Amino acid sequence: MNATTLSAPWSDSHAPMFDFALINAAQTDRSYWEDLAPTPVVPELFREQPELFPALVAIHALDRDMRSAMARRASAWEQDSGTPYFMALLDAPVAASQLAAHLTRRMVVRRPDGQEDVLRFHDPFVFRHLRWLLTSEQMDSLLGPVERWRWREPSGVWHVHPRSATQPSLRPLRLSPEQWPTLVRVADINRALSQLARLTPSLPDDADTARELDRHLDEAWQRYRMNDRQDRVLYAMQAVRFHRQIHRHPILRERLRLIADGQLSFTGACAELNDAMLYRMAQDLEQTHL
């Protein structure tokens, strides 16, 4: 799905170019946002834990001084705490109560086993993956009255996702059984992407890399039953960094045999393998066309 990048969407000296802000209320001190007439966005399932969910602020309902104060607070909070103030910035031609009601409804999704769960699409670390995991129709259902959704990537760059449909979608959001396993793996995908950004900064932090990581994370669980997250992440990162078939190399096949026998964790089995050794394994595989 297409998205465009944009510079910092707001500053103390410029008027905001959006209608609503989702405040990271779970990680931001209340004194930084409670006087902004926030509307809670809390599913009924979690009505006793509203602190876990974002607060919606209608930007144009604030006077100029309050908007300027909000911009300064966002900058100060992020500089002092290292955690984001905004989760998303939205364009939607509706009242705050109507938008909050839609977002709350969309947070509640039904798992394949019939139980209700919460889809934390307001979290930018989740939203960025929904753009390649969901269909265009599902994304339109997710957005509803939201015409443009802005989120910040881990790099700090803001992006905007425009709704495909010209009118708000009234369809309920239904996730397929095939999509659920990837949703469950989002935390693993994000951890792997974070480590890859540090170890291999030249590797694109994009949807293609995320998809490839997801495939290998799935293999780590389905084929080798790796219960430990770091084991799964290491397995996926090896394949993405060095060679897609790196685990067919005899050295790593022996490591995988050890974990199958319960003798070691995969991380422990690979402890003495450095990058140079893994690059040589990748070269071996290229020469043997495995």
PECORQUI-V462038 format. One record per backbone hydrogen bond with DSSP energy under -1.0 kcal/mol. CO is the residue of the C=O (numbers start at 0). NH is the residue of the N-H. If there is no record, write none. Layout:
CO,NH  CO,NH
This chain:
3,159  18,58  19,89  20,56  21,86  21,87  22,24  22,54  23,26  28,31  29,32  29,33  32,35  38,55  42,45  43,46  45,48  48,51  49,52  53,40  54,22  55,38  56,20  57,60  58,61  62,66  63,67  64,68  65,69  66,70  67,71  68,72  69,73  70,74  71,75  72,76  73,77  74,78  75,79  76,80  77,81  84,23  87,21  88,149  89,18  89,19  90,146  90,147  91,93  94,98  95,99  96,100  97,101  98,102  99,103  100,104  101,105  102,106  106,118  108,116  110,113  114,110  116,108  118,120  119,122  122,125  122,126  123,127  125,128  125,129  126,130  128,131  128,132  129,133  134,138  135,139  136,140  137,141  138,142  139,143  142,145  146,162  147,90  148,160  149,88  150,158  152,155  156,152  157,5  158,150  159,3  160,148  175,178  175,179  178,182  179,183  180,184  182,185  184,188  185,189  186,190  187,191  188,192  189,193  190,194  191,195  192,196  193,197  194,198  195,199  199,202  203,205  205,209  206,210  207,211  208,212  209,213  210,214  211,215  212,216  213,217  214,218  215,219  216,220  217,221  218,222  218,223  219,225  220,224  227,231  228,232  229,233  230,234  231,235  232,236  233,237  234,238  235,239  236,240  237,241  237,242  242,245  244,247  245,248  248,252  249,253  250,254  251,255  252,256  253,257  254,258  255,259  256,260  257,262  258,261  264,268  265,269  267,270  269,272  273,277  274,278  275,279  276,280  277,281  278,282  279,283  280,284  281,285  282,286  283,287  284,289
